[in-house]
Amino acid sequence: MNEDLALRVLSTLRRHGHQAFFVGGCVRDLLLSLPPKDFDIATSATPAEITALFPHSDLVGAHFGVVLVKEPGSSVEAATFRTEGPYTDGRHPSHVSLVTDPRLDAQRRDFTINAIFLDPLAPPPPGQFLDFFHGRDDLAHRLIRCVGAPRARFQEDHLRLLRAVRFAARLGFSIEAETLAAMRLEAPSLVYIAAERVRDELTRILTQPNPAEGLRLLGATGLLAVVLPEVQRLQGVAQPPEYHPEGDVWTHTLLMLSHLPANPSPTLAWGALLHDIGKPSTFSVSDRIRFNGHVEAGLDMARPLLARLRFPNDSAEQILALIANHMRFGDIHRMKESTLKRFLRLPRFDEHLALHRADCLGSHGHLDNYQFARRRLDETPPEVLRPPRLITGEGLIALGYPRGPLFREILTAVETAQLEGELSTPGEAEAFVRARWPLPSHQKHEGGEA
């Protein structure tokens, strides 16, 4: 277990005369009675001294004094206390200096709640903690506050702007006033952060608890307008009240995010966020408010957005599929059997279902179409949704059909008839093809027929 290893590493460092503490997120989570995801150690020991004590360890951040202490099935990071030089690129310090004073190490951390040192081997508080910036007070008051001057912290590492939102949303905290003001001033600096890092931080916000609050905070701090202006434009776009009593597209999107299942996949979360981004550009009023073509417009907007954030191709394709198909549930009761089966066998259809459920719960609340699709999916075996082919391209050649674009038309028509229950054997499929696409007599002969 990670905690057991961390305690043993800390004890070993102490026995050899080094200072050593738990620090960062594990201390914060322990104080909030949350299970820590991992345990990090800050120590006065140098990387060389750490590796001498723990031969099965790796230098994972030699420049930053970070050592990964490993044993089968578990690992712990032990980092030497350090100070940092200027951040010339808005992300990384120009240099670091290893020190022996934990106060100096705390000064370079992002937020007070992440700058608390815990000695788990000491007697109970107050001697158990080193809390130079009153992080425990901010935990008690449920506040996100920068260590030191907020603008300086954000100018050092622009990604901290998004981290502040992530922590506030996940923990249900408020952002302290001076920190919030600095975030609004520094929001434009996010353009200098690598797109992949922005994408990953946004994904964490969208897939953790309270994603709707994360999105609301992104909007309130001005960060959303910088990183996702397409989503910012959802605000104030009215919807027909008979279908969307909840209000505008922005409100609907917030509600939809709140109705996603716990720990949603990144593609499902992004699909929910972007499913209606085509609505602002297609807004019109006739007999009622309409968004004709908003799916197609949304796809046209989502493609460059996903490319801008450097999404892997497979993730981008699934997000686009979620956008492309989210309106199809409205026709599910009227679909032909073949159309329904093809719909139900879409890759990762569970995500389509989850998105549609959240879409309904975030608007009119009716789950009839969701329940119908869920029931049909549960009742239909995979081999019925995707049955073995009754005829192949090689089979068409054997019948005398020349290779060409007609193959796709024939094979699709055969599968449609098969999914409709009209064909069930290769012989029936062959007869179906002969009847629908008769060959001239000389081609029949060439195909091997008498």
RAURPE-V385666 format. One record per residue. N is the residue number from 1. RES is the residue in three letters. SS is DSSP state (~ for helix, > for strand, _ for the rest). OMEGA is omega in whole degrees, 0 to 359 (* if undefined). D_FIRST is the distance of its C-alpha to the first C-alpha in whole Angstrom. Layout:
# RAURPE-V385666
n->N res->RES ss->SS omega->OMEGA d_first->D_FIRST
n->N res->RES ss->SS omega->OMEGA d_first->D_FIRST
This chain:
# RAURPE-V385666
n->1 res->MET ss->_ omega->185 d_first->0
n->2 res->ASN ss->~ omega->182 d_first->4
n->3 res->GLU ss->~ omega->179 d_first->6
n->4 res->ASP ss->~ omega->179 d_first->5
n->5 res->LEU ss->~ omega->180 d_first->7
n->6 res->ALA ss->~ omega->179 d_first->9
n->7 res->LEU ss->~ omega->179 d_first->10
n->8 res->ARG ss->~ omega->178 d_first->11
n->9 res->VAL ss->~ omega->181 d_first->13
n->10 res->LEU ss->~ omega->180 d_first->14
n->11 res->SER ss->~ omega->180 d_first->16
n->12 res->THR ss->~ omega->178 d_first->17
n->13 res->LEU ss->~ omega->180 d_first->19
n->14 res->ARG ss->~ omega->182 d_first->20
n->15 res->ARG ss->~ omega->181 d_first->22
n->16 res->HIS ss->_ omega->170 d_first->23
n->17 res->GLY ss->_ omega->181 d_first->25
n->18 res->HIS ss->_ omega->167 d_first->23
n->19 res->GLN ss->_ omega->179 d_first->23
n->20 res->ALA ss->> omega->183 d_first->19
n->21 res->PHE ss->> omega->161 d_first->18
n->22 res->PHE ss->> omega->183 d_first->16
n->23 res->VAL ss->> omega->172 d_first->18
n->24 res->GLY ss->_ omega->187 d_first->19
n->25 res->GLY ss->~ omega->181 d_first->17
n->26 res->CYS ss->~ omega->179 d_first->14
n->27 res->VAL ss->~ omega->178 d_first->17
n->28 res->ARG ss->~ omega->183 d_first->19
n->29 res->ASP ss->~ omega->177 d_first->17
n->30 res->LEU ss->~ omega->179 d_first->16
n->31 res->LEU ss->~ omega->178 d_first->20
n->32 res->LEU ss->_ omega->181 d_first->21
n->33 res->SER ss->_ omega->175 d_first->18
n->34 res->LEU ss->_ omega->178 d_first->16
n->35 res->PRO ss->_ omega->178 d_first->13
n->36 res->PRO ss->_ omega->177 d_first->12
n->37 res->LYS ss->_ omega->177 d_first->11
n->38 res->ASP ss->_ omega->182 d_first->10
n->39 res->PHE ss->_ omega->178 d_first->10
n->40 res->ASP ss->> omega->181 d_first->14
n->41 res->ILE ss->> omega->171 d_first->15
n->42 res->ALA ss->> omega->189 d_first->19
n->43 res->THR ss->> omega->173 d_first->21
n->44 res->SER ss->_ omega->180 d_first->24
n->45 res->ALA ss->_ omega->177 d_first->23
n->46 res->THR ss->_ omega->177 d_first->25
n->47 res->PRO ss->~ omega->180 d_first->23
n->48 res->ALA ss->~ omega->179 d_first->25
n->49 res->GLU ss->~ omega->178 d_first->24
n->50 res->ILE ss->~ omega->182 d_first->20
n->51 res->THR ss->~ omega->176 d_first->21
n->52 res->ALA ss->~ omega->180 d_first->23
n->53 res->LEU ss->~ omega->184 d_first->20
n->54 res->PHE ss->_ omega->184 d_first->17
n->55 res->PRO ss->_ omega->180 d_first->19
n->56 res->HIS ss->_ omega->181 d_first->17
n->57 res->SER ss->> omega->182 d_first->17
n->58 res->ASP ss->> omega->170 d_first->19
n->59 res->LEU ss->> omega->182 d_first->21
n->60 res->VAL ss->> omega->177 d_first->21
n->61 res->GLY ss->> omega->185 d_first->23
n->62 res->ALA ss->~ omega->181 d_first->25
n->63 res->HIS ss->~ omega->182 d_first->28
n->64 res->PHE ss->~ omega->178 d_first->26
n->65 res->GLY ss->_ omega->184 d_first->24
n->66 res->VAL ss->> omega->179 d_first->20
n->67 res->VAL ss->> omega->176 d_first->18
n->68 res->LEU ss->> omega->178 d_first->15
n->69 res->VAL ss->> omega->189 d_first->13
n->70 res->LYS ss->> omega->164 d_first->11
n->71 res->GLU ss->> omega->183 d_first->10
n->72 res->PRO ss->_ omega->176 d_first->10
n->73 res->GLY ss->_ omega->183 d_first->8
n->74 res->SER ss->> omega->176 d_first->6
n->75 res->SER ss->> omega->181 d_first->9
n->76 res->VAL ss->> omega->175 d_first->10
n->77 res->GLU ss->> omega->174 d_first->14
n->78 res->ALA ss->> omega->185 d_first->16
n->79 res->ALA ss->> omega->177 d_first->20
n->80 res->THR ss->> omega->174 d_first->23
n->81 res->PHE ss->_ omega->181 d_first->25
n->82 res->ARG ss->> omega->166 d_first->28
n->83 res->THR ss->> omega->185 d_first->31
n->84 res->GLU ss->> omega->176 d_first->32
n->85 res->GLY ss->_ omega->182 d_first->35
n->86 res->PRO ss->_ omega->175 d_first->37
n->87 res->TYR ss->_ omega->185 d_first->36
n->88 res->THR ss->_ omega->182 d_first->39
n->89 res->ASP ss->_ omega->180 d_first->38
n->90 res->GLY ss->_ omega->180 d_first->36
n->91 res->ARG ss->_ omega->185 d_first->32
n->92 res->HIS ss->_ omega->176 d_first->32
n->93 res->PRO ss->_ omega->180 d_first->33
n->94 res->SER ss->_ omega->176 d_first->36
n->95 res->HIS ss->_ omega->175 d_first->34
n->96 res->VAL ss->> omega->176 d_first->31
n->97 res->SER ss->> omega->178 d_first->32
n->98 res->LEU ss->> omega->185 d_first->29
n->99 res->VAL ss->_ omega->180 d_first->30
n->100 res->THR ss->_ omega->183 d_first->29
n->101 res->ASP ss->_ omega->181 d_first->29
n->102 res->PRO ss->~ omega->178 d_first->27
n->103 res->ARG ss->~ omega->179 d_first->29
n->104 res->LEU ss->~ omega->178 d_first->30
n->105 res->ASP ss->~ omega->180 d_first->27
n->106 res->ALA ss->~ omega->183 d_first->27
n->107 res->GLN ss->~ omega->184 d_first->30
n->108 res->ARG ss->_ omega->182 d_first->29
n->109 res->ARG ss->_ omega->190 d_first->27
n->110 res->ASP ss->_ omega->187 d_first->28
n->111 res->PHE ss->> omega->184 d_first->28
n->112 res->THR ss->~ omega->183 d_first->28
n->113 res->ILE ss->~ omega->177 d_first->25
n->114 res->ASN ss->~ omega->185 d_first->23
n->115 res->ALA ss->_ omega->181 d_first->24
n->116 res->ILE ss->_ omega->177 d_first->23
n->117 res->PHE ss->> omega->181 d_first->21
n->118 res->LEU ss->> omega->171 d_first->19
n->119 res->ASP ss->_ omega->184 d_first->19
n->120 res->PRO ss->_ omega->181 d_first->16
n->121 res->LEU ss->_ omega->182 d_first->18
n->122 res->ALA ss->_ omega->174 d_first->21
n->123 res->PRO ss->_ omega->181 d_first->23
n->124 res->PRO ss->_ omega->183 d_first->23
n->125 res->PRO ss->_ omega->11 d_first->25
n->126 res->PRO ss->_ omega->186 d_first->27
n->127 res->GLY ss->_ omega->184 d_first->26
n->128 res->GLN ss->_ omega->187 d_first->23
n->129 res->PHE ss->> omega->163 d_first->23
n->130 res->LEU ss->> omega->188 d_first->25
n->131 res->ASP ss->_ omega->188 d_first->27
n->132 res->PHE ss->_ omega->186 d_first->30
n->133 res->PHE ss->_ omega->173 d_first->31
n->134 res->HIS ss->_ omega->178 d_first->30
n->135 res->GLY ss->~ omega->179 d_first->27
n->136 res->ARG ss->~ omega->175 d_first->27
n->137 res->ASP ss->~ omega->180 d_first->30
n->138 res->ASP ss->~ omega->174 d_first->30
n->139 res->LEU ss->~ omega->180 d_first->27
n->140 res->ALA ss->~ omega->180 d_first->29
n->141 res->HIS ss->_ omega->176 d_first->32
n->142 res->ARG ss->_ omega->183 d_first->30
n->143 res->LEU ss->> omega->168 d_first->31
n->144 res->ILE ss->> omega->182 d_first->30
n->145 res->ARG ss->_ omega->178 d_first->32
n->146 res->CYS ss->> omega->169 d_first->32
n->147 res->VAL ss->_ omega->179 d_first->31
n->148 res->GLY ss->_ omega->184 d_first->35
n->149 res->ALA ss->_ omega->186 d_first->38
n->150 res->PRO ss->~ omega->183 d_first->36
n->151 res->ARG ss->~ omega->179 d_first->39
n->152 res->ALA ss->~ omega->180 d_first->38
n->153 res->ARG ss->~ omega->182 d_first->34
n->154 res->PHE ss->~ omega->177 d_first->35
n->155 res->GLN ss->~ omega->176 d_first->37
n->156 res->GLU ss->~ omega->184 d_first->35
n->157 res->ASP ss->_ omega->185 d_first->32
n->158 res->HIS ss->_ omega->182 d_first->34
n->159 res->LEU ss->_ omega->177 d_first->31
n->160 res->ARG ss->~ omega->176 d_first->30
n->161 res->LEU ss->~ omega->179 d_first->33
n->162 res->LEU ss->~ omega->178 d_first->31
n->163 res->ARG ss->~ omega->178 d_first->27
n->164 res->ALA ss->~ omega->177 d_first->29
n->165 res->VAL ss->~ omega->182 d_first->30
n->166 res->ARG ss->~ omega->180 d_first->27
n->167 res->PHE ss->~ omega->182 d_first->25
n->168 res->ALA ss->~ omega->182 d_first->28
n->169 res->ALA ss->~ omega->184 d_first->28
n->170 res->ARG ss->~ omega->184 d_first->25
n->171 res->LEU ss->~ omega->184 d_first->25
n->172 res->GLY ss->_ omega->181 d_first->28
n->173 res->PHE ss->_ omega->169 d_first->30
n->174 res->SER ss->> omega->175 d_first->33
n->175 res->ILE ss->> omega->182 d_first->34
n->176 res->GLU ss->_ omega->192 d_first->36
n->177 res->ALA ss->~ omega->181 d_first->39
n->178 res->GLU ss->~ omega->177 d_first->40
n->179 res->THR ss->~ omega->179 d_first->36
n->180 res->LEU ss->~ omega->179 d_first->38
n->181 res->ALA ss->~ omega->179 d_first->41
n->182 res->ALA ss->~ omega->178 d_first->40
n->183 res->MET ss->~ omega->180 d_first->38
n->184 res->ARG ss->~ omega->180 d_first->41
n->185 res->LEU ss->~ omega->186 d_first->43
n->186 res->GLU ss->~ omega->183 d_first->40
n->187 res->ALA ss->~ omega->182 d_first->40
n->188 res->PRO ss->~ omega->183 d_first->42
n->189 res->SER ss->~ omega->179 d_first->40
n->190 res->LEU ss->~ omega->180 d_first->37
n->191 res->VAL ss->~ omega->182 d_first->40
n->192 res->TYR ss->~ omega->180 d_first->39
n->193 res->ILE ss->_ omega->178 d_first->35
n->194 res->ALA ss->_ omega->185 d_first->34
n->195 res->ALA ss->~ omega->181 d_first->35
n->196 res->GLU ss->~ omega->181 d_first->31
n->197 res->ARG ss->~ omega->176 d_first->29
n->198 res->VAL ss->~ omega->179 d_first->32
n->199 res->ARG ss->~ omega->183 d_first->31
n->200 res->ASP ss->~ omega->180 d_first->27
n->201 res->GLU ss->~ omega->176 d_first->27
n->202 res->LEU ss->~ omega->179 d_first->30
n->203 res->THR ss->~ omega->177 d_first->28
n->204 res->ARG ss->~ omega->179 d_first->25
n->205 res->ILE ss->~ omega->185 d_first->27
n->206 res->LEU ss->~ omega->185 d_first->29
n->207 res->THR ss->~ omega->177 d_first->25
n->208 res->GLN ss->_ omega->173 d_first->24
n->209 res->PRO ss->_ omega->178 d_first->25
n->210 res->ASN ss->_ omega->179 d_first->28
n->211 res->PRO ss->~ omega->179 d_first->30
n->212 res->ALA ss->~ omega->177 d_first->33
n->213 res->GLU ss->~ omega->175 d_first->33
n->214 res->GLY ss->~ omega->180 d_first->31
n->215 res->LEU ss->~ omega->178 d_first->35
n->216 res->ARG ss->~ omega->179 d_first->37
n->217 res->LEU ss->~ omega->176 d_first->35
n->218 res->LEU ss->~ omega->178 d_first->36
n->219 res->GLY ss->~ omega->184 d_first->40
n->220 res->ALA ss->~ omega->181 d_first->40
n->221 res->THR ss->_ omega->183 d_first->39
n->222 res->GLY ss->_ omega->181 d_first->41
n->223 res->LEU ss->~ omega->184 d_first->38
n->224 res->LEU ss->~ omega->181 d_first->39
n->225 res->ALA ss->~ omega->180 d_first->42
n->226 res->VAL ss->~ omega->188 d_first->41
n->227 res->VAL ss->~ omega->181 d_first->38
n->228 res->LEU ss->_ omega->181 d_first->40
n->229 res->PRO ss->~ omega->179 d_first->43
n->230 res->GLU ss->~ omega->179 d_first->44
n->231 res->VAL ss->~ omega->177 d_first->41
n->232 res->GLN ss->~ omega->184 d_first->43
n->233 res->ARG ss->_ omega->175 d_first->46
n->234 res->LEU ss->_ omega->184 d_first->45
n->235 res->GLN ss->_ omega->176 d_first->46
n->236 res->GLY ss->_ omega->179 d_first->49
n->237 res->VAL ss->_ omega->185 d_first->50
n->238 res->ALA ss->_ omega->178 d_first->52
n->239 res->GLN ss->_ omega->179 d_first->51
n->240 res->PRO ss->_ omega->186 d_first->54
n->241 res->PRO ss->_ omega->180 d_first->53
n->242 res->GLU ss->_ omega->177 d_first->54
n->243 res->TYR ss->_ omega->184 d_first->51
n->244 res->HIS ss->_ omega->180 d_first->48
n->245 res->PRO ss->_ omega->183 d_first->49
n->246 res->GLU ss->_ omega->180 d_first->46
n->247 res->GLY ss->_ omega->188 d_first->48
n->248 res->ASP ss->_ omega->184 d_first->48
n->249 res->VAL ss->~ omega->178 d_first->45
n->250 res->TRP ss->~ omega->179 d_first->43
n->251 res->THR ss->~ omega->178 d_first->43
n->252 res->HIS ss->~ omega->181 d_first->42
n->253 res->THR ss->~ omega->177 d_first->39
n->254 res->LEU ss->~ omega->180 d_first->38
n->255 res->LEU ss->~ omega->181 d_first->38
n->256 res->MET ss->~ omega->178 d_first->37
n->257 res->LEU ss->~ omega->181 d_first->34
n->258 res->SER ss->~ omega->181 d_first->33
n->259 res->HIS ss->_ omega->175 d_first->33
n->260 res->LEU ss->_ omega->177 d_first->31
n->261 res->PRO ss->_ omega->177 d_first->28
n->262 res->ALA ss->_ omega->179 d_first->25
n->263 res->ASN ss->_ omega->180 d_first->23
n->264 res->PRO ss->_ omega->174 d_first->26
n->265 res->SER ss->_ omega->177 d_first->26
n->266 res->PRO ss->~ omega->182 d_first->27
n->267 res->THR ss->~ omega->177 d_first->31
n->268 res->LEU ss->~ omega->181 d_first->31
n->269 res->ALA ss->~ omega->179 d_first->31
n->270 res->TRP ss->~ omega->176 d_first->33
n->271 res->GLY ss->~ omega->178 d_first->36
n->272 res->ALA ss->~ omega->181 d_first->36
n->273 res->LEU ss->~ omega->190 d_first->36
n->274 res->LEU ss->~ omega->191 d_first->39
n->275 res->HIS ss->_ omega->183 d_first->41
n->276 res->ASP ss->_ omega->183 d_first->44
n->277 res->ILE ss->_ omega->176 d_first->44
n->278 res->GLY ss->_ omega->184 d_first->47
n->279 res->LYS ss->~ omega->181 d_first->49
n->280 res->PRO ss->~ omega->183 d_first->50
n->281 res->SER ss->~ omega->181 d_first->52
n->282 res->THR ss->~ omega->181 d_first->54
n->283 res->PHE ss->_ omega->175 d_first->55
n->284 res->SER ss->> omega->179 d_first->58
n->285 res->VAL ss->> omega->174 d_first->60
n->286 res->SER ss->_ omega->173 d_first->63
n->287 res->ASP ss->_ omega->175 d_first->63
n->288 res->ARG ss->_ omega->175 d_first->60
n->289 res->ILE ss->> omega->179 d_first->57
n->290 res->ARG ss->> omega->177 d_first->56
n->291 res->PHE ss->_ omega->183 d_first->53
n->292 res->ASN ss->_ omega->179 d_first->55
n->293 res->GLY ss->_ omega->184 d_first->53
n->294 res->HIS ss->~ omega->177 d_first->50
n->295 res->VAL ss->~ omega->180 d_first->48
n->296 res->GLU ss->~ omega->178 d_first->49
n->297 res->ALA ss->~ omega->178 d_first->50
n->298 res->GLY ss->~ omega->177 d_first->46
n->299 res->LEU ss->~ omega->179 d_first->45
n->300 res->ASP ss->~ omega->178 d_first->47
n->301 res->MET ss->~ omega->185 d_first->46
n->302 res->ALA ss->~ omega->183 d_first->42
n->303 res->ARG ss->~ omega->179 d_first->43
n->304 res->PRO ss->~ omega->178 d_first->43
n->305 res->LEU ss->~ omega->181 d_first->41
n->306 res->LEU ss->~ omega->176 d_first->38
n->307 res->ALA ss->~ omega->180 d_first->39
n->308 res->ARG ss->~ omega->180 d_first->39
n->309 res->LEU ss->_ omega->174 d_first->36
n->310 res->ARG ss->_ omega->176 d_first->35
n->311 res->PHE ss->_ omega->172 d_first->33
n->312 res->PRO ss->_ omega->186 d_first->33
n->313 res->ASN ss->~ omega->183 d_first->36
n->314 res->ASP ss->~ omega->177 d_first->34
n->315 res->SER ss->~ omega->179 d_first->32
n->316 res->ALA ss->~ omega->180 d_first->36
n->317 res->GLU ss->~ omega->180 d_first->38
n->318 res->GLN ss->~ omega->178 d_first->35
n->319 res->ILE ss->~ omega->178 d_first->36
n->320 res->LEU ss->~ omega->178 d_first->40
n->321 res->ALA ss->~ omega->178 d_first->40
n->322 res->LEU ss->~ omega->177 d_first->38
n->323 res->ILE ss->~ omega->186 d_first->41
n->324 res->ALA ss->~ omega->188 d_first->44
n->325 res->ASN ss->~ omega->190 d_first->43
n->326 res->HIS ss->_ omega->179 d_first->42
n->327 res->MET ss->_ omega->186 d_first->46
n->328 res->ARG ss->~ omega->179 d_first->47
n->329 res->PHE ss->~ omega->179 d_first->45
n->330 res->GLY ss->~ omega->181 d_first->49
n->331 res->ASP ss->~ omega->193 d_first->51
n->332 res->ILE ss->~ omega->179 d_first->48
n->333 res->HIS ss->~ omega->182 d_first->51
n->334 res->ARG ss->~ omega->182 d_first->54
n->335 res->MET ss->_ omega->167 d_first->52
n->336 res->LYS ss->_ omega->181 d_first->54
n->337 res->GLU ss->~ omega->180 d_first->51
n->338 res->SER ss->~ omega->179 d_first->51
n->339 res->THR ss->~ omega->180 d_first->50
n->340 res->LEU ss->~ omega->181 d_first->47
n->341 res->LYS ss->~ omega->177 d_first->46
n->342 res->ARG ss->~ omega->178 d_first->45
n->343 res->PHE ss->~ omega->183 d_first->44
n->344 res->LEU ss->~ omega->181 d_first->41
n->345 res->ARG ss->_ omega->174 d_first->40
n->346 res->LEU ss->_ omega->177 d_first->39
n->347 res->PRO ss->_ omega->179 d_first->36
n->348 res->ARG ss->_ omega->182 d_first->33
n->349 res->PHE ss->~ omega->177 d_first->36
n->350 res->ASP ss->~ omega->178 d_first->33
n->351 res->GLU ss->~ omega->175 d_first->33
n->352 res->HIS ss->~ omega->178 d_first->37
n->353 res->LEU ss->~ omega->182 d_first->36
n->354 res->ALA ss->~ omega->178 d_first->34
n->355 res->LEU ss->~ omega->180 d_first->36
n->356 res->HIS ss->~ omega->178 d_first->39
n->357 res->ARG ss->~ omega->179 d_first->38
n->358 res->ALA ss->~ omega->178 d_first->37
n->359 res->ASP ss->~ omega->180 d_first->40
n->360 res->CYS ss->~ omega->182 d_first->42
n->361 res->LEU ss->~ omega->178 d_first->40
n->362 res->GLY ss->_ omega->179 d_first->40
n->363 res->SER ss->_ omega->187 d_first->44
n->364 res->HIS ss->_ omega->176 d_first->46
n->365 res->GLY ss->_ omega->183 d_first->44
n->366 res->HIS ss->_ omega->184 d_first->45
n->367 res->LEU ss->_ omega->183 d_first->43
n->368 res->ASP ss->~ omega->183 d_first->46
n->369 res->ASN ss->~ omega->177 d_first->45
n->370 res->TYR ss->~ omega->183 d_first->41
n->371 res->GLN ss->~ omega->178 d_first->42
n->372 res->PHE ss->~ omega->180 d_first->44
n->373 res->ALA ss->~ omega->180 d_first->42
n->374 res->ARG ss->~ omega->181 d_first->39
n->375 res->ARG ss->~ omega->181 d_first->41
n->376 res->ARG ss->~ omega->179 d_first->43
n->377 res->LEU ss->~ omega->180 d_first->40
n->378 res->ASP ss->~ omega->184 d_first->38
n->379 res->GLU ss->~ omega->187 d_first->42
n->380 res->THR ss->_ omega->179 d_first->42
n->381 res->PRO ss->_ omega->180 d_first->41
n->382 res->PRO ss->~ omega->182 d_first->40
n->383 res->GLU ss->~ omega->175 d_first->42
n->384 res->VAL ss->~ omega->176 d_first->45
n->385 res->LEU ss->~ omega->182 d_first->44
n->386 res->ARG ss->_ omega->184 d_first->44
n->387 res->PRO ss->_ omega->176 d_first->46
n->388 res->PRO ss->_ omega->180 d_first->47
n->389 res->ARG ss->_ omega->176 d_first->50
n->390 res->LEU ss->_ omega->177 d_first->53
n->391 res->ILE ss->_ omega->182 d_first->55
n->392 res->THR ss->_ omega->176 d_first->54
n->393 res->GLY ss->~ omega->178 d_first->55
n->394 res->GLU ss->~ omega->177 d_first->56
n->395 res->GLY ss->~ omega->178 d_first->58
n->396 res->LEU ss->~ omega->178 d_first->60
n->397 res->ILE ss->~ omega->180 d_first->61
n->398 res->ALA ss->~ omega->178 d_first->62
n->399 res->LEU ss->_ omega->178 d_first->64
n->400 res->GLY ss->_ omega->180 d_first->66
n->401 res->TYR ss->_ omega->180 d_first->64
n->402 res->PRO ss->_ omega->177 d_first->64
n->403 res->ARG ss->_ omega->177 d_first->61
n->404 res->GLY ss->_ omega->183 d_first->60
n->405 res->PRO ss->_ omega->181 d_first->59
n->406 res->LEU ss->~ omega->181 d_first->61
n->407 res->PHE ss->~ omega->183 d_first->58
n->408 res->ARG ss->~ omega->180 d_first->55
n->409 res->GLU ss->~ omega->182 d_first->58
n->410 res->ILE ss->~ omega->183 d_first->58
n->411 res->LEU ss->~ omega->178 d_first->55
n->412 res->THR ss->~ omega->180 d_first->54
n->413 res->ALA ss->~ omega->178 d_first->57
n->414 res->VAL ss->~ omega->180 d_first->56
n->415 res->GLU ss->~ omega->178 d_first->52
n->416 res->THR ss->~ omega->179 d_first->54
n->417 res->ALA ss->~ omega->178 d_first->56
n->418 res->GLN ss->~ omega->179 d_first->53
n->419 res->LEU ss->~ omega->178 d_first->51
n->420 res->GLU ss->_ omega->180 d_first->54
n->421 res->GLY ss->_ omega->182 d_first->55
n->422 res->GLU ss->_ omega->179 d_first->58
n->423 res->LEU ss->_ omega->179 d_first->57
n->424 res->SER ss->_ omega->181 d_first->55
n->425 res->THR ss->_ omega->176 d_first->56
n->426 res->PRO ss->~ omega->179 d_first->57
n->427 res->GLY ss->~ omega->178 d_first->61
n->428 res->GLU ss->~ omega->179 d_first->61
n->429 res->ALA ss->~ omega->179 d_first->59
n->430 res->GLU ss->~ omega->178 d_first->62
n->431 res->ALA ss->~ omega->178 d_first->64
n->432 res->PHE ss->~ omega->181 d_first->63
n->433 res->VAL ss->~ omega->181 d_first->63
n->434 res->ARG ss->~ omega->182 d_first->66
n->435 res->ALA ss->~ omega->184 d_first->68
n->436 res->ARG ss->~ omega->183 d_first->66
n->437 res->TRP ss->_ omega->182 d_first->67
n->438 res->PRO ss->_ omega->179 d_first->70
n->439 res->LEU ss->_ omega->171 d_first->70
n->440 res->PRO ss->_ omega->187 d_first->74
n->441 res->SER ss->~ omega->182 d_first->75
n->442 res->HIS ss->~ omega->177 d_first->75
n->443 res->GLN ss->~ omega->175 d_first->71
n->444 res->LYS ss->~ omega->180 d_first->71
n->445 res->HIS ss->~ omega->181 d_first->73
n->446 res->GLU ss->~ omega->180 d_first->71
n->447 res->GLY ss->_ omega->175 d_first->68
n->448 res->GLY ss->_ omega->181 d_first->69
n->449 res->GLU ss->_ omega->176 d_first->71
n->450 res->ALA ss->_ omega->* d_first->74
